Amino acid sequence: MNGIPFVKMHGLGNDFVVFDGRRDPAVLDLDDATAARIADRKTGVGCDQLIVIEPARDDMADAFMRIRNNDGGEVEACGNATRCVASIVMGELGRNDAIIETVVGLLDANASTNGLVTVDMGQVKLDWRDIPLAEAVDTNHIPLSLGPLSDAVGVNVGNPHAVFFVEDAEAIDIEKLGPVLEHHEMFPERANIEVCSIVGENQIRMRVWERGVGVTRACGTGACAVGVAAARRGLTGRKTEIILDGGKLTIEWLPDDHVLMTGPVATSFQGFLHSSLLGQH
Ligand SMILES: N[C@@H](CCC[C@H](N)C(=O)O)C(=O)O
C-alpha cells in the first residue's frame, strides 16, 4: 500500500490518529489545515485528536508527542492519548514503563498487569495566571455563570479546564452551553468545559465539552481536573473514580500536586493516509 501509515487508537472512546514522525518525516510539520483535514470524520480519517510521535528532545525521555485537536490547532496536553502513546513506546522498548515528552514536560507512564496504563500527568496548576484566566480571580470560585452553570473551579493540567459541579450532570445541555463557555472572554486561550456531579463516595459522573473538538466520550486531562476540583472543594478525597460517557478513569491527586491517571488503551485499526489528505496530488 502507498501512503503514510497511521494507527487508530482510543482511550474510552476519545479517539486518535497516531502517526510516527520518527519513521515518516512528512508528518513532522503538518499545519493546522492539514491536521483538520485528516481529523475530519466525513472526508478524512476522523478523530478527536491527531497525534505525532517524534524523536525525544530530552535525554530522559523515550519519545516526544505532539497533539492537535480535531480543529487542527496544537495543544499542550492529552491524557488519553498519552496512555496510548506510552503503550506503543513501552511495546517498542519491551518495558513496562516509559517517559513521554510533551510541550509542557516529561510524563512518566507505567503499565500494570491488568492491562491498564497509569500516567503521571505532572503538577496541576491552580493559580489564575497559569489557568489562564482573564481576571485575577480565586480559581476555586470562578465568577462565571451561564444558565444552570455557575461557580467553576479552574485547573490547569498542562491545558486549561473549567469544572462545574451540578446536582445532575445528565440534565445539562452541554452541546448548547459548552461552545459559549469555551469561547467566553474569561478564557483568553479558550477552555475545556467539564460538568459533573458526585454520585457516590469518591465517585464522580463527568461530561465534557473539549476545546477545539466538542463533546467527546472521555477526556483524560478533564478527568484529572475534575478529581482535583472535587477534592479542592471538599466534595471527595484525593483519589476518585471518574465516570465518563466512554467508561471509567481513576484519578489520584498526590500531596506534591502531581496527578496520576489510570485507564485503558485500545487499538482500532491501522491504515495508510492517501497523499491527497496531505495536500499532495
Ligand atoms: N482529550 C484530551 C484533551 C485534548 C486536548 C483538549 N481538547 C484541549 O484543547 O486542551 C485528554 O484526554 O486529555
Ligand as a Chemical Component Dictionary entry (heavy atoms), coordinates in Angstrom:
data_LIG
# 
_chem_comp.id                   LIG 
_chem_comp.type                 NON-POLYMER 
_chem_comp.pdbx_formal_charge   0 
_chem_comp.three_letter_code    LIG 
# 
loop_
_chem_comp_atom.comp_id 
_chem_comp_atom.atom_id 
_chem_comp_atom.alt_atom_id 
_chem_comp_atom.type_symbol 
_chem_comp_atom.charge 
_chem_comp_atom.model_Cartn_x 
_chem_comp_atom.model_Cartn_y 
_chem_comp_atom.model_Cartn_z 
_chem_comp_atom.pdbx_ordinal 
LIG N1 N1 N 0 -8.907 14.516 25.049 1  
LIG C1 C1 C 0 -7.842 15.034 25.745 2  
LIG C2 C2 C 0 -7.609 16.516 25.772 3  
LIG C3 C3 C 0 -7.253 17.043 24.400 4  
LIG C4 C4 C 0 -6.909 18.496 24.361 5  
LIG C5 C5 C 0 -8.043 19.399 24.710 6  
LIG N2 N2 N 0 -9.151 19.299 23.823 7  
LIG C6 C6 C 0 -7.531 20.853 24.743 8  
LIG O1 O1 O 0 -7.805 21.633 23.813 9  
LIG O2 O2 O 0 -6.845 21.214 25.703 10 
LIG C7 C7 C 0 -7.473 14.306 27.005 11 
LIG O3 O3 O 0 -7.692 13.083 27.059 12 
LIG O4 O4 O 0 -6.883 14.904 27.915 13 
# 
loop_
_chem_comp_bond.comp_id 
_chem_comp_bond.atom_id_1 
_chem_comp_bond.atom_id_2 
_chem_comp_bond.value_order 
_chem_comp_bond.pdbx_ordinal 
LIG N1 C1 SING 1  
LIG C1 C2 SING 2  
LIG C1 C7 SING 3  
LIG C2 C3 SING 4  
LIG C3 C4 SING 5  
LIG C4 C5 SING 6  
LIG C5 N2 SING 7  
LIG C5 C6 SING 8  
LIG C6 O1 DOUB 9  
LIG C6 O2 SING 10 
LIG C7 O3 DOUB 11 
LIG C7 O4 SING 12 
# 
